[in-house]
């Protein structure tokens, strides 16, 4: 089945992942929100199947 998600978010800025636990994003990317209870205010999300 498909992964449950809590809506989407649009990246406002480019972001380069610093390690495997982060996602690299480009401004305008649409991210599926998987969990809003991440560490230090970060959310968990999925983009490009990652």
C-alpha distance matrix in Angstrom:
0.0 3.8 6.6 9.0 12.3 15.8 17.1 18.6 21.9 24.3 26.2 29.8 31.2 30.5 29.5 29.9 27.9 30.3 28.1 24.6 23.4 24.1 22.9 25.4 25.5 27.6 29.1 27.0 23.6 20.8 18.8 15.6 16.8 14.7 17.7 21.3 22.9 23.6 26.9 30.0 28.4 25.8 22.2 19.1 17.3 15.5 17.1 17.0 13.9 16.0
3.8 0.0 3.8 6.4 9.1 12.7 13.7 14.9 18.2 20.5 22.5 26.1 27.5 27.1 26.2 26.8 25.0 27.7 25.8 22.5 21.2 21.4 19.9 22.3 22.1 24.2 25.5 23.4 20.0 17.1 15.1 11.9 13.4 11.7 15.0 18.4 20.5 21.1 24.5 27.3 25.5 22.8 19.2 16.2 14.0 12.2 13.8 14.1 11.3 13.5
6.6 3.8 0.0 3.8 6.3 10.1 11.7 13.0 16.0 18.7 20.4 24.0 25.3 25.0 23.8 24.5 22.5 25.0 23.1 20.0 18.2 18.5 17.4 20.2 20.1 22.5 23.8 22.0 18.7 15.7 13.0 9.6 10.3 8.2 11.4 14.9 16.8 17.3 20.7 23.6 21.9 19.2 15.6 12.6 10.9 9.7 12.1 13.3 10.5 11.8
9.0 6.4 3.8 0.0 3.8 7.0 9.3 11.5 14.7 17.9 20.0 23.4 25.2 25.4 24.3 25.5 23.6 26.1 24.5 21.8 19.5 19.5 18.6 21.4 20.9 23.2 24.0 22.0 19.0 15.7 13.0 9.2 9.0 7.0 9.6 12.8 14.9 16.2 19.9 22.5 20.4 18.3 14.5 12.2 11.0 10.9 13.6 15.6 13.3 14.2
12.3 9.1 6.3 3.8 0.0 3.8 5.9 8.0 11.1 14.4 16.6 19.8 21.8 22.3 21.5 23.0 21.5 24.1 23.0 20.7 18.2 17.6 16.5 19.1 18.2 20.4 20.8 18.9 16.2 12.7 10.0 6.2 5.5 4.7 7.5 10.1 12.9 14.1 17.8 20.1 17.6 15.4 11.6 9.9 8.4 9.1 11.8 14.4 13.0 13.5
15.8 12.7 10.1 7.0 3.8 0.0 3.8 6.9 9.7 13.4 15.8 18.6 21.0 22.1 21.5 23.5 22.3 24.9 24.2 22.4 19.6 18.6 17.6 20.0 18.7 20.7 20.4 18.5 16.4 12.9 10.5 7.3 5.3 6.0 7.2 8.3 11.6 13.5 17.2 18.9 15.9 14.4 10.8 10.4 9.5 11.1 13.7 16.8 16.0 16.2
17.1 13.7 11.7 9.3 5.9 3.8 0.0 3.8 7.1 10.5 13.4 16.1 18.9 20.2 20.2 22.6 21.9 24.9 24.7 23.0 20.5 18.9 17.3 19.1 17.1 18.5 17.8 15.5 13.7 10.1 8.6 6.1 5.7 8.2 9.9 10.5 14.1 15.5 19.1 20.3 17.0 15.3 11.9 11.8 9.9 11.0 12.6 15.6 15.6 16.2
18.6 14.9 13.0 11.5 8.0 6.9 3.8 0.0 3.8 6.9 9.9 12.8 15.4 16.7 16.9 19.5 19.2 22.4 22.6 21.2 19.0 16.9 14.8 16.0 13.7 14.8 14.1 11.8 10.0 6.5 5.4 4.5 5.4 8.9 10.9 11.2 15.0 15.5 18.7 19.6 16.4 14.3 11.2 11.1 8.7 9.4 10.1 13.3 14.1 14.6
21.9 18.2 16.0 14.7 11.1 9.7 7.1 3.8 0.0 3.8 6.5 9.1 11.9 13.5 14.0 17.0 17.2 20.3 21.1 20.3 18.2 15.5 13.4 14.1 11.4 12.3 11.1 9.3 8.2 5.7 5.2 6.6 6.9 10.7 12.0 11.4 14.9 14.9 17.6 17.9 14.7 12.6 10.3 11.1 9.0 10.2 10.4 13.8 15.3 15.2
24.3 20.5 18.7 17.9 14.4 13.4 10.5 6.9 3.8 0.0 3.8 6.2 9.1 10.9 12.3 15.5 16.5 19.9 21.1 20.7 19.2 16.0 13.4 13.0 9.7 9.5 7.7 5.6 5.6 4.6 6.2 9.1 10.2 13.9 15.3 14.7 18.0 17.5 19.8 19.7 16.7 14.4 12.8 13.6 11.2 11.8 10.8 13.6 16.0 15.9
26.2 22.5 20.4 20.0 16.6 15.8 13.4 9.9 6.5 3.8 0.0 3.8 5.6 7.2 8.6 12.0 13.5 16.7 18.4 18.6 17.3 13.7 11.2 10.2 6.8 6.7 5.0 5.1 5.3 6.5 7.4 10.9 11.7 15.1 16.2 15.4 18.2 16.9 18.6 18.3 15.7 13.2 12.5 13.4 11.4 12.1 10.8 13.5 16.2 15.4
29.8 26.1 24.0 23.4 19.8 18.6 16.1 12.8 9.1 6.2 3.8 0.0 3.8 7.2 9.3 13.1 15.1 18.0 20.3 21.1 19.8 16.1 14.0 12.5 9.2 8.1 5.1 6.2 8.3 9.8 11.1 14.4 14.9 18.3 18.9 17.5 20.1 18.9 20.1 19.0 16.5 14.6 14.7 16.2 14.8 15.8 14.5 17.1 19.9 19.0
31.2 27.5 25.3 25.2 21.8 21.0 18.9 15.4 11.9 9.1 5.6 3.8 0.0 3.8 6.3 10.0 12.6 15.3 18.0 19.2 18.5 14.7 12.6 10.5 7.6 6.4 4.5 7.6 9.1 11.6 12.6 16.1 16.7 19.7 20.3 19.1 21.3 19.4 20.0 18.9 17.0 14.9 15.5 16.8 15.5 16.3 14.8 17.0 19.9 18.6
30.5 27.1 25.0 25.4 22.3 22.1 20.2 16.7 13.5 10.9 7.2 7.2 3.8 0.0 3.8 6.8 9.9 12.8 15.5 16.7 16.6 12.8 10.6 7.6 5.3 4.2 4.9 8.5 8.9 12.1 12.7 16.4 17.3 19.9 20.8 20.2 22.2 19.8 20.3 19.7 18.3 15.7 16.2 16.8 15.3 15.5 13.6 15.2 18.2 16.7
29.5 26.2 23.8 24.3 21.5 21.5 20.2 16.9 14.0 12.3 8.6 9.3 6.3 3.8 0.0 3.8 6.4 9.2 11.9 13.4 13.2 9.4 7.9 5.4 5.0 6.4 8.1 11.2 10.6 13.1 12.6 16.0 16.4 18.4 19.0 18.5 20.0 17.2 17.3 16.9 16.0 13.2 14.2 14.6 13.7 14.2 12.9 14.7 17.2 15.0
29.9 26.8 24.5 25.5 23.0 23.5 22.6 19.5 17.0 15.5 12.0 13.1 10.0 6.8 3.8 0.0 3.8 6.4 9.2 11.0 11.7 8.4 7.3 4.6 6.6 8.5 11.1 14.1 12.9 15.5 14.7 17.7 18.3 19.7 20.4 20.4 21.4 18.2 18.0 18.0 17.8 14.8 15.8 15.6 14.8 14.9 13.6 14.7 16.9 14.3
27.9 25.0 22.5 23.6 21.5 22.3 21.9 19.2 17.2 16.5 13.5 15.1 12.6 9.9 6.4 3.8 0.0 3.8 5.6 7.3 8.0 5.1 5.2 4.6 7.9 10.9 13.7 16.2 14.3 16.1 14.4 16.8 17.0 17.8 18.3 18.7 19.2 15.8 15.5 16.1 16.4 13.1 14.1 13.3 13.1 13.3 12.7 14.1 15.4 12.3
30.3 27.7 25.0 26.1 24.1 24.9 24.9 22.4 20.3 19.9 16.7 18.0 15.3 12.8 9.2 6.4 3.8 0.0 3.8 7.2 8.2 6.6 8.4 8.4 11.6 14.4 17.0 19.8 18.0 19.7 17.8 20.0 19.7 20.0 20.0 20.2 20.1 16.4 15.3 15.7 16.9 14.1 15.7 15.2 15.7 16.3 16.2 17.5 18.4 14.9
28.1 25.8 23.1 24.5 23.0 24.2 24.7 22.6 21.1 21.1 18.4 20.3 18.0 15.5 11.9 9.2 5.6 3.8 0.0 3.8 5.5 5.8 8.3 9.5 13.1 16.4 19.2 21.5 19.1 20.4 18.0 19.5 19.2 18.9 19.0 19.8 19.4 15.7 14.8 16.1 17.5 14.5 15.6 14.3 14.9 15.3 15.6 16.7 16.8 13.2
24.6 22.5 20.0 21.8 20.7 22.4 23.0 21.2 20.3 20.7 18.6 21.1 19.2 16.7 13.4 11.0 7.3 7.2 3.8 0.0 3.8 5.4 7.5 9.7 13.2 16.7 19.7 21.4 18.5 19.3 16.6 17.6 17.6 16.8 17.4 18.9 18.6 15.2 15.1 17.1 18.1 14.8 15.0 12.8 13.1 12.9 13.6 14.3 13.8 10.1
23.4 21.2 18.2 19.5 18.2 19.6 20.5 19.0 18.2 19.2 17.3 19.8 18.5 16.6 13.2 11.7 8.0 8.2 5.5 3.8 0.0 3.8 7.0 10.1 13.1 16.8 19.4 20.8 17.9 18.1 15.0 15.7 14.9 13.9 14.0 15.3 14.9 11.4 11.4 13.8 14.7 11.4 11.6 9.5 10.7 11.4 12.9 14.6 13.8 10.0
24.1 21.4 18.5 19.5 17.6 18.6 18.9 16.9 15.5 16.0 13.7 16.1 14.7 12.8 9.4 8.4 5.1 6.6 5.8 5.4 3.8 0.0 3.8 6.7 9.5 13.2 15.6 17.2 14.7 15.3 12.5 14.0 13.5 13.5 13.8 14.6 14.9 11.5 11.8 13.3 13.5 10.0 10.3 8.9 9.3 10.1 11.0 13.0 13.2 9.6
22.9 19.9 17.4 18.6 16.5 17.6 17.3 14.8 13.4 13.4 11.2 14.0 12.6 10.6 7.9 7.3 5.2 8.4 8.3 7.5 7.0 3.8 0.0 3.8 6.2 10.0 12.7 14.0 11.2 12.1 9.8 11.9 12.4 13.1 14.3 15.3 16.4 13.5 14.5 15.9 15.3 11.5 11.1 9.4 8.3 8.1 7.8 9.7 10.7 7.7
25.4 22.3 20.2 21.4 19.1 20.0 19.1 16.0 14.1 13.0 10.2 12.5 10.5 7.6 5.4 4.6 4.6 8.4 9.5 9.7 10.1 6.7 3.8 0.0 3.8 7.0 10.2 12.2 9.9 12.0 10.9 13.7 14.8 16.1 17.5 18.1 19.5 16.6 17.4 18.1 17.4 13.8 13.8 12.7 11.2 10.6 9.0 10.2 12.4 10.0
25.5 22.1 20.1 20.9 18.2 18.7 17.1 13.7 11.4 9.7 6.8 9.2 7.6 5.3 5.0 6.6 7.9 11.6 13.1 13.2 13.1 9.5 6.2 3.8 0.0 3.8 6.6 8.4 6.5 9.0 8.8 12.3 13.7 15.8 17.3 17.6 19.7 17.3 18.5 18.8 17.4 14.0 13.6 13.1 11.0 10.5 8.4 10.1 12.9 11.4
27.6 24.2 22.5 23.2 20.4 20.7 18.5 14.8 12.3 9.5 6.7 8.1 6.4 4.2 6.4 8.5 10.9 14.4 16.4 16.7 16.8 13.2 10.0 7.0 3.8 0.0 3.8 6.1 5.6 9.2 10.5 14.2 16.0 18.6 20.3 20.3 22.6 20.5 21.7 21.7 20.0 16.9 16.6 16.4 14.1 13.4 10.7 11.8 15.2 14.4
29.1 25.5 23.8 24.0 20.8 20.4 17.8 14.1 11.1 7.7 5.0 5.1 4.5 4.9 8.1 11.1 13.7 17.0 19.2 19.7 19.4 15.6 12.7 10.2 6.6 3.8 0.0 3.8 5.7 9.0 10.9 14.7 16.2 19.4 20.8 20.2 22.9 21.2 22.4 21.9 19.8 17.2 16.9 17.5 15.3 15.1 12.8 14.3 17.7 17.2
27.0 23.4 22.0 22.0 18.9 18.5 15.5 11.8 9.3 5.6 5.1 6.2 7.6 8.5 11.2 14.1 16.2 19.8 21.5 21.4 20.8 17.2 14.0 12.2 8.4 6.1 3.8 0.0 3.8 6.4 9.4 12.9 14.9 18.3 20.1 19.8 22.9 21.7 23.5 23.3 20.8 18.2 17.1 17.5 14.8 14.3 11.9 13.4 16.7 17.0
23.6 20.0 18.7 19.0 16.2 16.4 13.7 10.0 8.2 5.6 5.3 8.3 9.1 8.9 10.6 12.9 14.3 18.0 19.1 18.5 17.9 14.7 11.2 9.9 6.5 5.6 5.7 3.8 0.0 3.8 6.4 10.0 12.4 15.4 17.6 17.9 20.9 19.6 21.7 22.1 19.7 16.7 15.2 14.8 11.7 10.7 8.1 9.7 12.9 13.2
20.8 17.1 15.7 15.7 12.7 12.9 10.1 6.5 5.7 4.6 6.5 9.8 11.6 12.1 13.1 15.5 16.1 19.7 20.4 19.3 18.1 15.3 12.1 12.0 9.0 9.2 9.0 6.4 3.8 0.0 3.8 6.8 9.5 12.7 15.1 15.6 19.0 18.2 20.9 21.6 18.8 15.9 13.7 13.2 9.9 9.0 7.2 9.5 12.0 12.7
18.8 15.1 13.0 13.0 10.0 10.5 8.6 5.4 5.2 6.2 7.4 11.1 12.6 12.7 12.6 14.7 14.4 17.8 18.0 16.6 15.0 12.5 9.8 10.9 8.8 10.5 10.9 9.4 6.4 3.8 0.0 3.8 6.2 9.1 11.6 12.5 15.6 14.8 17.5 18.7 16.1 13.0 10.4 9.5 6.1 5.7 5.3 8.7 10.2 10.2
15.6 11.9 9.6 9.2 6.2 7.3 6.1 4.5 6.6 9.1 10.9 14.4 16.1 16.4 16.0 17.7 16.8 20.0 19.5 17.6 15.7 14.0 11.9 13.7 12.3 14.2 14.7 12.9 10.0 6.8 3.8 0.0 3.8 6.2 9.3 11.0 14.2 14.1 17.3 19.0 16.4 13.5 10.2 8.6 5.3 5.1 6.6 9.8 9.9 10.3
16.8 13.4 10.3 9.0 5.5 5.3 5.7 5.4 6.9 10.2 11.7 14.9 16.7 17.3 16.4 18.3 17.0 19.7 19.2 17.6 14.9 13.5 12.4 14.8 13.7 16.0 16.2 14.9 12.4 9.5 6.2 3.8 0.0 3.8 5.8 7.2 10.5 10.8 14.3 16.0 13.2 10.8 7.1 6.2 4.5 6.7 9.3 12.8 12.5 11.9
14.7 11.7 8.2 7.0 4.7 6.0 8.2 8.9 10.7 13.9 15.1 18.3 19.7 19.9 18.4 19.7 17.8 20.0 18.9 16.8 13.9 13.5 13.1 16.1 15.8 18.6 19.4 18.3 15.4 12.7 9.1 6.2 3.8 0.0 3.8 7.0 9.3 9.8 13.4 15.9 13.8 11.3 7.6 5.4 4.9 7.0 10.5 13.6 12.2 11.3
17.7 15.0 11.4 9.6 7.5 7.2 9.9 10.9 12.0 15.3 16.2 18.9 20.3 20.8 19.0 20.4 18.3 20.0 19.0 17.4 14.0 13.8 14.3 17.5 17.3 20.3 20.8 20.1 17.6 15.1 11.6 9.3 5.8 3.8 0.0 3.8 5.6 6.8 10.6 13.0 10.9 9.2 5.8 5.0 6.9 10.0 13.5 16.8 15.5 14.1
21.3 18.4 14.9 12.8 10.1 8.3 10.5 11.2 11.4 14.7 15.4 17.5 19.1 20.2 18.5 20.4 18.7 20.2 19.8 18.9 15.3 14.6 15.3 18.1 17.6 20.3 20.2 19.8 17.9 15.6 12.5 11.0 7.2 7.0 3.8 0.0 3.8 5.8 9.3 10.7 8.0 7.3 4.6 6.4 8.7 12.3 15.4 19.0 18.3 16.7
22.9 20.5 16.8 14.9 12.9 11.6 14.1 15.0 14.9 18.0 18.2 20.1 21.3 22.2 20.0 21.4 19.2 20.1 19.4 18.6 14.9 14.9 16.4 19.5 19.7 22.6 22.9 22.9 20.9 19.0 15.6 14.2 10.5 9.3 5.6 3.8 0.0 3.8 6.8 8.8 7.2 7.3 6.1 7.6 10.9 14.5 17.8 21.3 20.3 18.1
23.6 21.1 17.3 16.2 14.1 13.5 15.5 15.5 14.9 17.5 16.9 18.9 19.4 19.8 17.2 18.2 15.8 16.4 15.7 15.2 11.4 11.5 13.5 16.6 17.3 20.5 21.2 21.7 19.6 18.2 14.8 14.1 10.8 9.8 6.8 5.8 3.8 0.0 3.8 6.5 5.9 4.8 4.7 6.0 9.7 13.3 16.3 19.7 18.9 16.2
26.9 24.5 20.7 19.9 17.8 17.2 19.1 18.7 17.6 19.8 18.6 20.1 20.0 20.3 17.3 18.0 15.5 15.3 14.8 15.1 11.4 11.8 14.5 17.4 18.5 21.7 22.4 23.5 21.7 20.9 17.5 17.3 14.3 13.4 10.6 9.3 6.8 3.8 0.0 3.8 5.5 5.5 7.5 9.1 12.7 16.0 18.8 22.0 21.3 18.2
30.0 27.3 23.6 22.5 20.1 18.9 20.3 19.6 17.9 19.7 18.3 19.0 18.9 19.7 16.9 18.0 16.1 15.7 16.1 17.1 13.8 13.3 15.9 18.1 18.8 21.7 21.9 23.3 22.1 21.6 18.7 19.0 16.0 15.9 13.0 10.7 8.8 6.5 3.8 0.0 3.8 5.7 8.9 11.5 14.7 18.2 20.5 23.9 23.7 20.7
28.4 25.5 21.9 20.4 17.6 15.9 17.0 16.4 14.7 16.7 15.7 16.5 17.0 18.3 16.0 17.8 16.4 16.9 17.5 18.1 14.7 13.5 15.3 17.4 17.4 20.0 19.8 20.8 19.7 18.8 16.1 16.4 13.2 13.8 10.9 8.0 7.2 5.9 5.5 3.8 0.0 3.8 6.5 9.9 12.8 16.5 18.8 22.4 22.4 19.8
25.8 22.8 19.2 18.3 15.4 14.4 15.3 14.3 12.6 14.4 13.2 14.6 14.9 15.7 13.2 14.8 13.1 14.1 14.5 14.8 11.4 10.0 11.5 13.8 14.0 16.9 17.2 18.2 16.7 15.9 13.0 13.5 10.8 11.3 9.2 7.3 7.3 4.8 5.5 5.7 3.8 0.0 3.8 6.8 9.5 13.0 15.2 18.7 18.8 16.1
22.2 19.2 15.6 14.5 11.6 10.8 11.9 11.2 10.3 12.8 12.5 14.7 15.5 16.2 14.2 15.8 14.1 15.7 15.6 15.0 11.6 10.3 11.1 13.8 13.6 16.6 16.9 17.1 15.2 13.7 10.4 10.2 7.1 7.6 5.8 4.6 6.1 4.7 7.5 8.9 6.5 3.8 0.0 3.8 6.4 10.1 12.8 16.4 16.2 14.0
19.1 16.2 12.6 12.2 9.9 10.4 11.8 11.1 11.1 13.6 13.4 16.2 16.8 16.8 14.6 15.6 13.3 15.2 14.3 12.8 9.5 8.9 9.4 12.7 13.1 16.4 17.5 17.5 14.8 13.2 9.5 8.6 6.2 5.4 5.0 6.4 7.6 6.0 9.1 11.5 9.9 6.8 3.8 0.0 3.8 7.2 10.4 13.8 13.0 10.7
17.3 14.0 10.9 11.0 8.4 9.5 9.9 8.7 9.0 11.2 11.4 14.8 15.5 15.3 13.7 14.8 13.1 15.7 14.9 13.1 10.7 9.3 8.3 11.2 11.0 14.1 15.3 14.8 11.7 9.9 6.1 5.3 4.5 4.9 6.9 8.7 10.9 9.7 12.7 14.7 12.8 9.5 6.4 3.8 0.0 3.8 6.9 10.4 10.0 8.3
15.5 12.2 9.7 10.9 9.1 11.1 11.0 9.4 10.2 11.8 12.1 15.8 16.3 15.5 14.2 14.9 13.3 16.3 15.3 12.9 11.4 10.1 8.1 10.6 10.5 13.4 15.1 14.3 10.7 9.0 5.7 5.1 6.7 7.0 10.0 12.3 14.5 13.3 16.0 18.2 16.5 13.0 10.1 7.2 3.8 0.0 3.8 6.9 6.3 5.4
17.1 13.8 12.1 13.6 11.8 13.7 12.6 10.1 10.4 10.8 10.8 14.5 14.8 13.6 12.9 13.6 12.7 16.2 15.6 13.6 12.9 11.0 7.8 9.0 8.4 10.7 12.8 11.9 8.1 7.2 5.3 6.6 9.3 10.5 13.5 15.4 17.8 16.3 18.8 20.5 18.8 15.2 12.8 10.4 6.9 3.8 0.0 3.8 5.4 5.5
17.0 14.1 13.3 15.6 14.4 16.8 15.6 13.3 13.8 13.6 13.5 17.1 17.0 15.2 14.7 14.7 14.1 17.5 16.7 14.3 14.6 13.0 9.7 10.2 10.1 11.8 14.3 13.4 9.7 9.5 8.7 9.8 12.8 13.6 16.8 19.0 21.3 19.7 22.0 23.9 22.4 18.7 16.4 13.8 10.4 6.9 3.8 0.0 3.8 5.6
13.9 11.3 10.5 13.3 13.0 16.0 15.6 14.1 15.3 16.0 16.2 19.9 19.9 18.2 17.2 16.9 15.4 18.4 16.8 13.8 13.8 13.2 10.7 12.4 12.9 15.2 17.7 16.7 12.9 12.0 10.2 9.9 12.5 12.2 15.5 18.3 20.3 18.9 21.3 23.7 22.4 18.8 16.2 13.0 10.0 6.3 5.4 3.8 0.0 3.8
16.0 13.5 11.8 14.2 13.5 16.2 16.2 14.6 15.2 15.9 15.4 19.0 18.6 16.7 15.0 14.3 12.3 14.9 13.2 10.1 10.0 9.6 7.7 10.0 11.4 14.4 17.2 17.0 13.2 12.7 10.2 10.3 11.9 11.3 14.1 16.7 18.1 16.2 18.2 20.7 19.8 16.1 14.0 10.7 8.3 5.4 5.5 5.6 3.8 0.0
